[in-house]
Amino acid sequence: MATQAIRHSEQSREYRNEGNGQEERLANGLGWFSIGLGVAELAAPRQVARLIGAKDEDQTITVLRAYGIRELAAGFGILSQTRPAGWLWGRVAGDLLDIASLGKTLSSDDSNRGRALAATAAVLGVTALDVHCAQQLSRSADRGEMTEDRARTSEGGKEVRKTIIIDRSPEEVYSFWHDFSNLPSFMRHLESVQTTGGNRSHWKAKGLAGKTVEWDAEVTDDQPNSRIAWRSLQGSDVQHSGTVRFEQAPGGRGTLVRVELSYSPPGGAIGATVAKLFHREPGQQIADDLRALKQVMETGEIAKSDASIHSGMHAAQPPETYSPRSMSARSGR
């Protein structure tokens, strides 16, 4: 009974965390939507006015530009925060202003009511998404669900914790991770990892704007099938340290992989915000990397959509000659 209760608790937590990840992805999408809309309202307010059926006059242009500034602020706020529920509620308030403005447009004899009705329907749909996302993220914050996705500032640095369950034994997962040459197979930002002797290694990674970031690291603790700890050496481009633990999951469900990372982003808080906007922030990278590791260990390869391997217009079926980058989960043993 105790084992079943523990298993149920773990399953419930894993389900909640998966749901939280979906809401965070939706929040990111709404954040980019805000930025796109804000740019349009600032750069081309007359075109936006005609699109929504409003009268092209100076007062309308002024209001649209003000709304554009509001949308940009909301977008950057959502994308730069780990828990952006407050900014999403701000979007809801902005949606209500938009609906009120469209209501005035509909009542005007000079408006294009067909376009105004279509714009109102679109805003109502986005409002529903904003309310849903804000409610879910607010509930997560109220429950204190920060164990699987926690980031906080401490002495100028940041700390991130992520956990995932992999349907393989701790021995298998530890062995695969311990061979550092395997890491680029699931850490997409990594270009290479080379062992330089003893407990030290040299790392190359992709940074912002195509820049290559390099650093040397050393293993500070290595407990077979249980724990690996590391830290970057003095003078590295990125100062960080971390630990990965491999624990038997309850109910024989595989391995709990727990990653803890402490780092000081280049450029401090501003650099971290910019990195998050472009999805290069370590917390986001670790979450994506752990999902990729799960796929590699359980299926032998990382699943890729058709859109991820072709650029531009293309047939829905990938060419027969394409072979996705894969690695057997047992190759590191």
N, C-alpha and C positions, 0 to 999 in steps of 0.2 A: 504493500500500500504506500509506504514512504517513497519507494522508487517511482511508483506511478505518479505520485503527487509532484515529485521533483521534475519528472519528465513533462508533466502537464504545465508546470510553471515555466520551464525552459521553452516549451512550444509556444506558450502564450506570449512570452517575452520576444521570441523570434518573430512571431506574427506581428506584434505591435511595432517592432523595429522595421520590419519590411514595409508596413503601412506608413510609418514615419518617413521612410526613404521616398515613398511615392509622393507624399505630400510635399516634401522638400523639393523634389523634381518639379512638381506643379508650381510651387512658389518661385523657383528659378525661371520657369517659363513665363509666369505672370510678370516677373521682374523685367525680363527682356521685352515683353510686350509693352510694358510701361515706357521703357526707354525708346522703343521704336515709335510709339504713339507720341511721346513727348517731342522727339526730334521732328516728326511730321508737323505737329501743331506749331512748333517754333519756326521751322524753315519754310513751310508752305501753308500758312493758315487760311489763305483764300481758297486753295484747292480743297482743304479739309471742310471748309464752310460749305462749298458747293456739294461735296460728297454727302454731307449729312442733311442737305436740303435747307440750310440756313441762308439768310440774306447776307450778301457780301457787302458789309458796311464796316466802318471803322470800329464801332463798339464791339461787333462780333469778333473782329480780328484781335482786338485787345484781350477779350475774354479767352479766346483760344490760346493765345500766347501765354497767358497766366496759367491756364490749365496745362500747357506744355511743360512749364517749369515744375508744376506740381507732379506731373507724371515722371519727369526725369528724377526728381528727388525720391519719389516712391520706388522707382526701379533700382536706383543705386542703393537705397536703403535696404531693400529686400535682398539684393545680391551680395551685399557686404556683411550681412548679419548671419550668425549661425542659427539663431531662432528668430525669424523675422515676423512673428505674429503681429506685433504692434504696427509695423509698416503695412501689413496686409489689411488690418482694420482701417488704417489711413486710406488705403485704396478703396475700401468699401464706402467711406465717407465721401471720397471723390466721385465715386460712381453715382451716389445720390445727387450730388451737384450736377453731374452730367445729365442725369434723368430729368432733373428740374429744368435745366436749360433746354433740353429737347422738348419738354412739355410746352415751354414758351414758344419754341419754334413751330410746333404743331398748331398752336392757337393763332399764329400769325397768318394773315391773308397773303403775305408775300413769300411764304415758304413753299418748298416742294414737299408736300406732305407724304408722298410715296417714299422718298429718300429718308425723310425724318422718321417715318414709322420703321423702316428697315434699320436705321441707326439705333433707334430706341430698343428694338428687339435684340440687336447685337450687344448693346450695353447691359441689358437685363441678363443675358446669358453670361457675360463676363462677371457681372455682379454676383451671380450664383456661385461661380467658381471662386471668386474672392472670399465670399462668406464661408463656403465649405472649407477652403484651405486655412483661413484664419481660425476657424473653430477647431479644426483638428490640431493645428500647431499649438493653440492655446491650451487645449486639453492635455497635450503631451507635456507642456511646461508645468501645468498644474500637478500632474502625476509625478513629476521629477524624473522623467525618462531620459536620463542623460548618460547612462552607463555605456551605451553602445556608440554614442556620438557626442563626445564631450570635448569642448575646446575652451580654454580659459587663458587669460594673460597672467603671467607670473614673472616678476623681475625682468620685464622687457621681452620675455619669450612667450611661447604658447605651448600648451599641452593638448594632445589629441589621444583619444582611446577608441579603438574599434574592435569588434568581436564578430566572428563568423563560425558556423558549424560546418565542418567538412566531413563527408562520409568516407573517411579513411582513418587508419590507426595513427596515433601520435608518432609512432616510429616512422611511418611512411612520410608523413607531412614534415617532420623534423629533418629527415634525411634529404628530402627534396629541397627544403629551404637552406639547409646547411651547405649545400653545393651552390655557392654564390653565382656561378655561371648560369644557373637556372633562373635567377631572379628576373632578368629582362624578358623572359618568356611570358610573365604575367604582370610585370610592372612596366606599363607602356611608356612611362616617361624616362625609363632607363635605356641608355644606349649600350653600355657594357659595364661589367664588373670583373676586375682582374685581381687575383691574389698576388701580392707582391712579396710574400714571405712571412713566416710566422703567423701571427694573428692579424696581419694588416692586409688591406686591399685598397685598390684605386677604383673610384666610381666616376662614370660619366653619365650625365642626364640632360634632358632637353629642358631649357628654361623658356622664359617669355621671349617673344619676337625671334624665335629660332636660335637664341643664344645657347651655347653649350656650357653647362655648369659642371665643374670637376671638384672632387675632394678625396682625401685619404681618410680611411676609417680603421679602427681597430676593434676587435672583439674583446670585450671586457669580462664576459662570463659565458661559459658554454657548458650546459648541463645536458648530456645526451638524452634525446627524446623528451625533453622537458622545457628548456629555456635557452635562448640566445640573446645576449645583450651587447650593444655596440655604442660607439661614440665617434664623432668626427675628430680629426686631429687639429691641433692649433694651426691657424692660418688657412683653413678651408674656406671655400666660397660660402658655404652654408654651415653654420654651427648647429649641431643637433646631436641627440642621443636617443636611444630607444631600446625597447625590449619586446621580444615576441615569445609567448608562452604556448605550449602545446599540452592541453589537458584532455583527459578522457571525458567525453560528453556523457551525461546521465543516460541510462537505458541502452547503452551500447550503440549510440547514434553516431559514433565517429569521434572527431576531435574538435574541441573548442580552441580556436586560434585567437589569442588575445594580443593585440599590438598596442603598445604605448609609445608615443613619440613626443619628445620635447625639442623645440627648435626656435631659433631666432631668425625670422624672415629678413632678407635683405631689404633695407629701406624701412624697417620697423613696421609699425601698424599700417602706415600708408602702403608699403610694399605688400603686406598681407592682404589688404583690401583689394588692390589691383590684381593680385594673383588669383583671388577668389572669383573676381569678375570674369576672368578668362579661364576658369576651371583648372588652375595650376596650384591651388592652395593644397598643402599636404593632407589636410583632413579629407578633402574630396578625393585626392589621389589614392590614399590608403583604402578608402571604402571601395573604389573601383578596382584596385589591385586585389583586394581580398576576394571580391566576387569573381575576378578572373582566375585567381588561384584555385578557388572552389571548382570552377569549370575544368581547369587543367587536371586537377587531381582526380576528379570524379569521371570525366569523360575523355581525357587525353588531349583536349584542344579547347581553344576559346571560340565560342560560337560567334559568328560574324554575320551581320545582315548583308543583303545584296548592296545596299547603299553605302556600306562602310568600305567596300573593296573596289568600287568604281566611282569615278568623278564624272559629273555631267550627265547627260541623257544616256540611257543604256537599256538594254533588254532586261526584263525582270529576272531571267535565269542567268546565273554567272556562267562564264565560259568553262568548258570542260577542262581546259588546261590549267584553270586556277586551282591552286592547292593552298588552303588556309594555313597560316603559320600555326603549327601545333607542336606539342611535346608530350610524350608519354608521361603519365604521372609516375611511372616507375623508373624513368631514366636517371633520376638522381640517386637511386639506391646503390 
